[in-house]
Amino acid sequence: MVEVPPRSADVPTLLVTLSGDDRPGVTSALFTALAGTPATVLDVEQVVVRGHLTLAVLLATDGDDRVRAAALDVAEELDMKVRCKRGTGEGPGRAGGRLHVTLLGAPLTPAAVAAVARQVAAQGANIDRIRRISRWPVTTVEVDVSGGDVPSLRRAVATEAGHLGVDVAVSPAGLARRGRRLVVMDVDSTLIQDEVIELLAAHAGREAEVAAVTERAMRGELDFAQSLHERVAALAGLDVAVLDDVRAAVRLTPGARTLVRTLKRLGFTVALVSGGFLEVVQPLADLLHVDHAHANRLEVRDGRLTGRVLGDVVDRAGKAAALRRFAEAEGLPLSRTVAIGDGANDLDMLDAAGLGIAFNAKPVVREQADASVTVPFLDAVLYLLGIPREEVEEADAADGLDPADSLP
């Protein structure tokens, strides 16, 4: 029978913290010294910032004096500072769960970090660890919090983030954050910088007419389906060859290639869902090796657009239905889905997903989404998923790609 060791809740402990100038061999020296003492390791944390090292080791031990002496000898030898603190177990537990708070800014200001830390403390939660996720082209830090509640903290930091000009995402920690996911993106003004129907209207010389319909829809005078039918009607008679010109004119959002490439490396499934047109969306999906694409189809007769769409309109409800359909096809629960969009017709999709991210979105969308990104780089979404920039760049370099390739 295998003997299970007791948990460390009540054992005497000593926290040894060594700090000073970093150099090779510090960790080795401390643990070599501790090897000659009656101590076992319960926890280790090491961090280096601008050449300054802090190494904290939590030990279960009844021999405090020998451990202290060993730590002091190492500190003296390496000209570092050491602090030893007695305790019991691994420290007080906290009610509530574990979660991640991600701060993203360009720049990330001390005031923003202070505001988030203040809200964490106000909830009675504790910051256990902070690490940098990216430093270019935006600065991102991830804060591990224990004893927090995701909805409560998300509400608390949302207002602070808006005032301070940073993005803050709050998400659960644990296994739910790991493993394969489905990521579904809107296309116009999300994956790409353009609105395809406006590009088509420019070829028809009817930009003003299409813009007027869009404005009526934004005022709530038309729903999405009505506005789409009216705008597509303005395209009647256009030569279908115009679609080639529009496909060539479309501009990917900076970071789009890096986002999709990295998600695919991780084994994620990527999908595009658009209220635009499959004639443009599918070639984009093929270019980026996206797994699924769903959008409206333009009717064509005798080589010209008729001004009508085929089948059901892909509207707000249609986007959410597509996300559910893709998740079912991939055998993934909705909790393992991520949706990214910018407009009101993305709200149902963002709400249905396990994580809904508003990308440079309208205020109403930012307010209702789980997280928001307001910098113009789509690959910033990776940081909200806990994927560090350095790991992305290392993978790109291994494939012979330059980091600047993320910016089309």
ZAMARGU-4260 file (C-alpha; in steps of 0.2 Angstrom, whole numbers, plus 5000, padded with zeros to 4 digits):
<rodrens>
0) 5000/5000/5000 | 5006/5017/4996 | 5008/5029/5011 | 5001/5046/5007 | 5010/5060/5016
5) 5000/5071/5027 | 4995/5089/5021 | 5006/5103/5028 | 4992/5113/5036 | 4999/5111/5054
10) 5017/5108/5052 | 5030/5121/5058 | 5037/5131/5043 | 5051/5143/5040 | 5050/5155/5025
15) 5067/5160/5019 | 5068/5175/5007 | 5085/5178/4998 | 5087/5194/4988 | 5100/5204/4979
20) 5110/5205/4963 | 5106/5190/4951 | 5120/5179/4945 | 5122/5161/4940 | 5122/5149/4954
25) 5112/5158/4968 | 5098/5145/4968 | 5110/5131/4967 | 5120/5138/4982 | 5105/5140/4993
30) 5097/5123/4990 | 5114/5114/4992 | 5116/5122/5009 | 5098/5118/5014 | 5101/5100/5009
35) 5111/5097/5025 | 5097/5103/5036 | 5081/5093/5042 | 5070/5103/5030 | 5058/5098/5016
40) 5052/5110/5002 | 5034/5115/5002 | 5034/5130/4990 | 5047/5140/4979 | 5045/5157/4970
45) 5059/5165/4961 | 5058/5181/4951 | 5071/5192/4943 | 5067/5211/4938 | 5081/5221/4930
50) 5095/5210/4937 | 5087/5210/4955 | 5083/5192/4961 | 5071/5188/4975 | 5070/5169/4979
55) 5057/5163/4992 | 5057/5145/4999 | 5044/5139/5011 | 5051/5124/5021 | 5044/5112/5033
60) 5056/5110/5047 | 5058/5107/5066 | 5077/5113/5065 | 5075/5132/5063 | 5092/5136/5069
65) 5101/5125/5057 | 5091/5131/5042 | 5094/5149/5047 | 5112/5146/5049 | 5113/5138/5032
70) 5103/5153/5024 | 5114/5166/5033 | 5130/5158/5027 | 5124/5158/5009 | 5118/5176/5010
75) 5135/5181/5017 | 5145/5172/5004 | 5135/5180/4990 | 5133/5197/4998 | 5114/5196/4998
80) 5100/5199/5010 | 5091/5185/5019 | 5075/5185/5029 | 5068/5170/5039 | 5050/5170/5046
85) 5042/5156/5056 | 5025/5150/5053 | 5013/5135/5052 | 5008/5127/5036 | 5007/5136/5020
90) 4998/5151/5027 | 4979/5156/5030 | 4967/5150/5017 | 4954/5162/5009 | 4936/5160/5005
95) 4932/5161/4986 | 4941/5154/4971 | 4957/5158/4962 | 4957/5169/4947 | 4968/5179/4935
100) 4967/5198/4932 | 4975/5203/4916 | 4980/5222/4914 | 4984/5228/4897 | 4990/5246/4892
105) 5000/5256/4880 | 5007/5263/4892 | 5002/5253/4908 | 5003/5266/4921 | 5006/5264/4940
110) 4989/5272/4943 | 4981/5257/4934 | 4990/5244/4943 | 4986/5253/4960 | 4967/5254/4955
115) 4966/5235/4952 | 4976/5231/4967 | 4964/5242/4977 | 4949/5233/4971 | 4957/5216/4974
120) 4960/5221/4992 | 4942/5228/4994 | 4935/5211/4989 | 4945/5203/5003 | 4955/5194/4990
125) 4974/5192/4990 | 4987/5195/4976 | 4998/5179/4975 | 5009/5182/4960 | 5012/5195/4946
130) 5020/5191/4930 | 5023/5200/4914 | 5015/5193/4898 | 5020/5206/4885 | 5031/5222/4884
135) 5028/5225/4865 | 5018/5233/4857 | 5008/5234/4873 | 5013/5230/4891 | 5003/5216/4899
140) 5004/5209/4917 | 4994/5195/4924 | 4989/5195/4942 | 4985/5178/4951 | 4972/5181/4964
145) 4966/5170/4978 | 4949/5172/4987 | 4941/5182/4974 | 4924/5181/4964 | 4925/5183/4945
150) 4909/5192/4942 | 4911/5204/4958 | 4929/5208/4954 | 4925/5210/4935 | 4912/5223/4939
155) 4923/5232/4952 | 4937/5234/4940 | 4927/5239/4924 | 4924/5257/4929 | 4942/5259/4935
160) 4949/5253/4918 | 4938/5264/4908 | 4944/5280/4918 | 4962/5275/4917 | 4963/5270/4899
165) 4968/5252/4901 | 4960/5235/4898 | 4957/5223/4912 | 4951/5205/4910 | 4945/5194/4925
170) 4944/5175/4922 | 4944/5159/4932 | 4960/5150/4935 | 4963/5131/4935 | 4960/5118/4922
175) 4946/5128/4914 | 4959/5139/4906 | 4969/5125/4899 | 4967/5114/4884 | 4959/5115/4867
180) 4947/5129/4864 | 4936/5136/4850 | 4939/5154/4845 | 4926/5163/4835 | 4929/5180/4827
185) 4919/5193/4819 | 4926/5199/4802 | 4922/5217/4798 | 4932/5229/4810 | 4938/5215/4820
190) 4948/5202/4809 | 4950/5216/4795 | 4950/5235/4797 | 4937/5237/4784 | 4918/5236/4781
195) 4916/5225/4766 | 4899/5232/4761 | 4906/5250/4761 | 4920/5244/4749 | 4907/5237/4737
200) 4896/5252/4739 | 4911/5263/4733 | 4912/5253/4717 | 4894/5256/4714 | 4896/5275/4718
205) 4883/5273/4731 | 4893/5276/4747 | 4881/5290/4754 | 4866/5279/4752 | 4873/5264/4761
210) 4880/5275/4775 | 4863/5283/4777 | 4855/5266/4780 | 4869/5261/4792 | 4865/5277/4802
215) 4847/5273/4803 | 4851/5255/4809 | 4862/5263/4822 | 4848/5274/4828 | 4837/5259/4830
220) 4826/5262/4816 | 4830/5246/4807 | 4836/5229/4813 | 4851/5221/4806 | 4842/5211/4793
225) 4832/5225/4786 | 4848/5236/4785 | 4857/5223/4776 | 4844/5220/4763 | 4843/5239/4760
230) 4861/5241/4758 | 4864/5225/4747 | 4850/5232/4736 | 4861/5247/4733 | 4874/5235/4725
235) 4862/5228/4711 | 4870/5228/4694 | 4888/5227/4700 | 4899/5216/4690 | 4904/5201/4700
240) 4922/5204/4696 | 4921/5219/4708 | 4923/5206/4722 | 4941/5202/4716 | 4945/5220/4718
245) 4937/5221/4736 | 4946/5205/4741 | 4962/5213/4736 | 4958/5229/4745 | 4954/5221/4762
250) 4967/5225/4776 | 4970/5213/4790 | 4970/5220/4807 | 4987/5222/4814 | 4991/5206/4824
255) 4978/5195/4815 | 4990/5183/4807 | 5000/5181/4823 | 4984/5178/4833 | 4977/5164/4821
260) 4994/5157/4818 | 4997/5155/4837 | 4980/5148/4841 | 4982/5135/4827 | 4999/5130/4835
265) 4991/5127/4851 | 4978/5115/4843 | 4964/5128/4845 | 4949/5128/4832 | 4947/5145/4824
270) 4931/5151/4816 | 4925/5167/4807 | 4907/5172/4808 | 4901/5188/4799 | 4886/5198/4794
275) 4896/5202/4778 | 4898/5191/4764 | 4906/5173/4762 | 4913/5178/4745 | 4926/5189/4754
280) 4926/5179/4771 | 4930/5162/4764 | 4946/5168/4755 | 4952/5176/4771 | 4948/5160/4780
285) 4958/5150/4767 | 4973/5162/4768 | 4974/5161/4787 | 4970/5142/4788 | 4954/5145/4798
290) 4944/5130/4801 | 4926/5136/4799 | 4918/5151/4791 | 4900/5157/4791 | 4893/5173/4782
295) 4879/5179/4770 | 4879/5174/4752 | 4876/5187/4738 | 4865/5182/4724 | 4873/5183/4706
300) 4864/5181/4689 | 4872/5183/4673 | 4889/5189/4681 | 4881/5203/4691 | 4875/5206/4709
305) 4856/5206/4710 | 4855/5216/4725 | 4849/5201/4736 | 4856/5189/4748 | 4853/5170/4748
310) 4845/5161/4762 | 4844/5167/4780 | 4853/5183/4785 | 4867/5180/4797 | 4862/5192/4811
315) 4865/5194/4829 | 4855/5177/4833 | 4863/5169/4818 | 4881/5172/4824 | 4877/5165/4841
320) 4869/5150/4833 | 4885/5147/4822 | 4896/5148/4838 | 4885/5134/4846 | 4885/5124/4830
325) 4904/5125/4828 | 4907/5120/4847 | 4895/5105/4845 | 4905/5100/4829 | 4921/5101/4838
330) 4915/5092/4854 | 4918/5107/4865 | 4907/5114/4878 | 4902/5132/4877 | 4913/5135/4892
335) 4928/5132/4881 | 4924/5144/4868 | 4930/5162/4865 | 4921/5175/4855 | 4928/5191/4848
340) 4918/5206/4840 | 4915/5224/4840 | 4897/5228/4836 | 4880/5226/4844 | 4876/5211/4832
345) 4890/5202/4841 | 4882/5203/4858 | 4873/5186/4858 | 4889/5178/4852 | 4899/5186/4866
350) 4886/5181/4879 | 4885/5163/4873 | 4904/5160/4873 | 4914/5155/4889 | 4924/5171/4886
355) 4917/5186/4876 | 4930/5199/4871 | 4925/5216/4864 | 4938/5222/4852 | 4939/5241/4849
360) 4920/5240/4851 | 4906/5252/4854 | 4903/5257/4872 | 4887/5246/4874 | 4897/5231/4868
365) 4912/5235/4880 | 4900/5236/4895 | 4892/5219/4892 | 4907/5209/4886 | 4918/5199/4899
370) 4934/5208/4893 | 4938/5222/4882 | 4953/5226/4871 | 4955/5244/4865 | 4973/5243/4858
375) 4974/5241/4839 | 4982/5224/4839 | 4972/5209/4838 | 4985/5197/4845 | 4983/5206/4861
380) 4969/5193/4864 | 4982/5180/4867 | 4988/5189/4883 | 4970/5188/4889 | 4972/5169/4887
385) 4988/5169/4897 | 4999/5166/4882 | 5015/5176/4884 | 5022/5187/4870 | 5040/5179/4872
390) 5033/5162/4869 | 5024/5168/4853 | 5040/5176/4847 | 5051/5161/4851 | 5039/5150/4841
395) 5039/5162/4826 | 5058/5163/4827 | 5059/5144/4826 | 5048/5145/4810 | 5059/5158/4803
400) 5047/5173/4805 | 5051/5190/4811 | 5041/5198/4825 | 5036/5212/4814 | 5026/5200/4803
405) 5012/5202/4816 | 5009/5219/4810 | 5002/5219/4792
</rodrens>
